Amino acid sequence: MVYLLFIVSVIVTVLVAVKLSKYADIISKKSKKGGAFLGAALLGGATSLPEITTSYTAAIINNPDLILGNILGSNLFNMLTLAFINIYFIKRRIFQHKTKEHVFTALVGLILTFYLLVGLHVESGFQVFGIGLDSILLLTGYGLGMFFLSKIQVPEVPLNTTNVKKEIDYSAISMKRTISYFILSCFLIMVSGTILTVTGDRIGELTGLGSSFVGMFMIAVTTSLPEVVGCIVAVRLGNPGLAIGSVLGSNLFNLFVLGSSDIFYRGGLLLSSVELFHYVSTITLIVMNLIVLYTMLHRTKAKQAPSYLIISLAIIVLYAANSIFLFVSP
């Protein structure tokens, strides 16, 4: 029964994520803000709802390793998703559709991830109402980052319509109705994501896997399915900017979820309660962030397909190496 519920939850999550991406695309085209900001704030946050449910539940039951494992695993898998999409849509050159908003989002994510690494190494002991200084700074950094991101205004760059289907006309679709459907989709994503998490955790117990491994892989991967589907649909809709913004925005929002989880965790300071093996995953995520940031800042000639492949292959190798290390580590 648990396996059936898991499969059904996966299907529901994928189907709703397709609709969620479509509604976000409509809103981004009808509003003043472009696909990058919507990807970072709207779609990125909405598709991270399963991570919110999982992390807050893990905090309430005092399982800090499941919290951090879920967040790091989700962010790593999101980067892996971006790498595979870059390979699959190699002719689209999705990174050529980056904007200053994307670069800024990636930079903020890199800074917060680096600080997470420092927080894992240094125990400050400072806390406010049981919330550690590490978590407070993560929340503050996210808030400031989103504030300045909303102030960045970049002229929309015409999309490369080569091998892209004719853009859908959304003029006849009501903005109010779209927002209503978007909110409903968010609710369904949260419900299906919760069931996905519970059944995934149960399957992990039945197979003898620990909570840390389950958090890093099974739960992290399954809760990242909305981002995977959302990115693919966004590129197919001819909006690569929304796909990039979704991944970077989701990773940034997940760090906010990590910091806010400390509010519900009553077993001490969150980052001081986790195992040291999370070091490796955090460092791997930092390197992936640097690769993506370099790719967006570096002007690559349109015909240099090998360069795009190397970028994606590097991320895939890093993910595989990190997975092997965690699997063989005691």
C-alpha positions in Angstrom: 0.0 0.0 0.0 2.8 2.4 0.9 4.4 1.8 -2.5 1.1 2.5 -4.3 0.7 5.8 -2.4 4.2 6.7 -3.2 3.7 6.2 -7.0 0.3 8.0 -6.9 1.9 10.9 -5.1 4.7 11.1 -7.7 2.2 11.2 -10.5 0.0 13.9 -8.9 3.1 16.0 -8.1 4.3 15.8 -11.7 0.9 16.7 -13.2 0.3 19.6 -10.8 3.8 20.8 -11.3 3.1 21.1 -15.1 0.1 23.3 -14.4 2.1 25.3 -11.8 4.8 26.1 -14.3 2.2 27.1 -16.9 0.4 29.5 -14.5 3.7 31.0 -13.4 4.6 31.5 -17.1 1.3 33.3 -17.7 1.7 35.5 -14.6 5.3 36.4 -15.6 4.2 37.4 -19.1 1.2 39.4 -17.9 3.1 41.3 -15.1 5.8 43.9 -15.2 8.4 41.6 -13.8 10.1 39.1 -16.1 10.5 35.4 -16.0 13.7 35.7 -13.9 12.0 37.3 -10.9 9.0 35.0 -11.1 11.3 32.0 -11.3 13.2 33.2 -8.2 10.3 34.3 -6.1 7.0 32.8 -7.3 7.7 29.5 -9.0 10.8 28.9 -6.9 9.0 29.3 -3.7 5.9 27.4 -4.7 7.7 24.3 -5.9 9.7 24.3 -2.7 6.5 23.7 -0.6 7.3 20.0 -0.2 10.6 20.9 1.3 8.8 23.2 3.7 6.5 20.4 4.9 9.4 17.9 5.2 11.8 20.2 7.0 9.3 21.6 9.5 8.0 18.1 10.3 11.6 16.9 10.8 12.2 19.9 13.1 9.2 19.1 15.2 10.3 15.5 15.7 13.8 16.7 16.5 15.6 15.2 13.5 18.2 17.8 12.4 20.1 15.5 10.0 16.9 14.9 8.1 16.3 18.7 7.8 19.8 19.5 6.5 20.0 16.3 4.4 16.7 17.2 2.7 17.8 20.8 2.0 21.3 20.0 0.7 20.0 17.0 -1.2 17.3 19.0 -2.9 19.7 21.8 -3.8 22.2 19.4 -5.2 19.5 17.6 -7.2 18.2 20.9 -8.6 21.7 21.7 -9.9 21.8 18.2 -11.4 18.4 18.9 -13.1 19.8 22.1 -14.6 22.8 20.2 -15.9 20.6 17.5 -17.6 18.3 20.1 -19.0 21.3 22.0 -20.4 22.3 18.8 -22.2 18.9 17.8 -23.4 18.2 21.3 -24.7 21.7 21.8 -25.9 20.6 23.7 -29.0 18.6 26.2 -26.9 21.8 27.4 -25.0 19.7 28.1 -21.9 22.4 30.0 -20.1 22.5 32.6 -22.9 19.1 33.7 -21.6 20.5 34.6 -18.2 19.9 38.1 -16.8 21.4 40.2 -14.0 18.6 38.9 -11.8 19.8 35.3 -12.4 23.4 36.3 -11.6 22.4 38.1 -8.5 20.3 35.2 -7.3 23.2 32.8 -7.9 25.6 35.1 -6.0 23.3 35.4 -3.0 22.8 31.6 -3.0 26.6 31.1 -3.1 27.2 33.5 -0.2 24.5 31.9 2.0 25.8 28.3 1.1 29.3 29.4 2.0 28.1 30.8 5.3 26.3 27.5 5.9 29.6 25.8 5.6 31.1 28.2 8.1 28.1 27.7 10.4 28.7 23.9 10.4 32.3 24.5 11.4 32.0 27.3 13.9 29.6 27.1 16.9 28.8 30.6 18.0 26.4 29.6 20.8 24.5 32.8 20.4 20.7 32.5 20.1 17.5 34.5 20.3 14.5 32.6 21.7 16.2 29.3 20.8 17.0 30.4 17.3 20.8 30.2 16.5 22.8 33.1 15.0 23.5 30.9 12.0 19.8 30.6 11.2 19.1 34.3 11.9 21.8 35.3 9.4 20.4 32.9 6.8 17.0 34.4 7.2 18.3 37.9 7.1 20.5 37.2 4.0 17.5 35.7 2.2 15.3 38.7 3.0 17.9 41.2 1.9 18.6 39.2 -1.2 15.0 39.1 -2.3 14.5 42.8 -1.5 17.4 43.8 -3.7 16.4 41.3 -6.4 13.0 42.8 -6.6 14.7 46.2 -7.3 16.7 44.9 -10.3 15.0 45.8 -13.5 16.4 44.4 -16.7 14.9 44.9 -20.2 13.4 41.7 -21.5 15.7 40.0 -24.0 13.9 38.5 -27.0 14.0 34.7 -26.8 15.7 32.6 -29.4 12.8 31.0 -31.1 14.9 28.5 -33.0 13.4 25.0 -32.6 10.9 26.5 -30.2 7.2 26.1 -30.7 5.2 29.2 -31.4 4.6 31.2 -28.2 1.2 30.6 -26.8 -1.1 33.6 -26.7 -2.3 34.2 -23.1 -4.2 37.4 -23.7 -7.6 35.8 -23.4 -6.7 34.2 -20.0 -7.8 36.2 -16.9 -5.0 37.2 -14.5 -7.3 36.8 -11.5 -8.3 33.3 -12.6 -4.7 32.4 -13.2 -3.6 33.5 -9.7 -6.5 31.5 -8.2 -5.4 28.3 -10.1 -1.8 29.0 -9.1 -2.8 29.1 -5.4 -4.8 25.9 -5.8 -1.9 24.2 -7.4 0.4 25.3 -4.6 -2.0 23.7 -2.1 -2.1 20.4 -4.1 1.7 20.4 -4.4 1.9 20.7 -0.6 -0.5 17.9 0.0 1.0 15.5 -2.6 4.5 16.5 -1.4 3.6 15.7 2.2 2.2 12.2 1.2 5.3 11.8 -0.9 7.6 12.5 2.1 5.7 10.3 4.5 5.6 7.3 2.1 9.2 7.9 1.1 10.4 7.9 4.7 8.4 4.7 5.3 9.9 3.0 2.3 13.3 4.0 3.6 12.6 2.3 6.9 11.3 -0.8 5.1 14.5 -1.0 3.0 16.7 -0.5 6.0 18.1 2.9 4.9 18.8 5.5 7.6 17.0 8.9 7.9 20.1 10.8 6.8 20.4 8.9 3.6 16.6 9.0 3.0 16.7 12.8 3.6 19.6 13.3 1.2 18.3 11.2 -1.6 14.9 9.7 -1.6 13.0 12.6 0.0 15.2 15.3 -1.5 14.8 13.8 -5.0 11.0 13.3 -4.7 10.3 16.7 -3.3 12.4 18.2 -6.1 10.2 16.7 -8.8 8.2 20.0 -9.1 11.4 21.8 -10.0 12.3 19.2 -12.6 9.0 19.3 -14.3 8.7 23.1 -14.0 12.1 23.6 -15.6 11.3 21.3 -18.6 7.9 22.9 -19.2 9.4 26.4 -18.9 12.0 25.6 -21.6 9.4 24.0 -23.8 7.2 27.1 -23.4 10.2 29.1 -24.8 11.0 30.7 -21.4 14.5 29.5 -20.4 14.8 32.4 -18.0 12.0 31.0 -15.9 13.7 27.6 -15.8 17.0 29.1 -14.6 15.3 31.4 -12.2 13.2 28.4 -10.8 16.3 26.4 -10.0 18.3 29.3 -8.5 15.3 30.6 -6.7 14.3 27.2 -5.3 17.9 26.7 -4.0 17.8 30.1 -2.4 14.4 29.6 -0.9 15.5 26.2 0.5 18.2 28.0 2.5 15.4 30.2 3.9 13.5 27.0 4.9 16.6 25.7 6.6 17.0 28.8 8.7 13.3 29.0 9.5 13.3 25.3 10.6 15.3 26.4 13.6 12.2 28.1 14.9 10.5 24.7 15.2 13.5 22.7 16.3 13.7 22.5 20.1 16.6 20.2 20.5 19.2 22.9 20.6 20.9 25.0 17.9 20.1 23.4 14.5 23.4 23.6 12.8 25.2 22.5 15.9 23.2 19.3 16.1 24.0 17.8 12.7 26.6 15.2 11.7 29.9 16.4 10.1 29.4 14.4 6.9 27.2 17.2 5.7 30.4 19.1 5.1 31.1 17.3 1.9 27.6 17.9 0.5 27.9 21.6 1.4 31.3 22.0 -0.3 30.0 20.1 -3.4 27.0 22.5 -3.6 29.4 25.5 -3.3 31.5 24.2 -6.2 28.4 23.6 -8.3 27.2 27.2 -7.6 30.6 28.5 -8.7 30.4 26.5 -12.0 26.9 27.9 -12.7 27.9 31.4 -11.8 31.0 31.3 -13.9 28.9 30.0 -16.8 26.5 32.9 -16.6 29.3 35.5 -16.4 31.5 33.9 -19.1 30.5 34.8 -22.6 30.5 31.5 -24.5 30.3 31.5 -28.3 27.1 30.1 -29.7 28.8 27.3 -31.5 30.9 26.0 -28.6 28.6 23.1 -27.7 31.5 21.2 -26.0 31.8 24.0 -23.5 28.2 23.6 -22.5 28.6 19.8 -22.3 31.7 20.1 -20.0 29.8 22.4 -17.7 26.9 20.0 -17.3 29.2 16.9 -17.1 31.2 18.5 -14.3 28.0 19.0 -12.2 26.9 15.4 -12.9 30.3 14.1 -11.9 30.3 16.1 -8.7 26.8 14.9 -7.8 27.8 11.2 -8.5 31.0 11.6 -6.4 29.1 13.1 -3.5 26.5 10.4 -3.7 29.1 7.6 -3.6 30.9 9.2 -0.7 27.7 9.4 1.4 26.8 5.9 0.5 30.1 4.4 1.6 30.7 6.6 4.6 29.9 5.0 8.0 
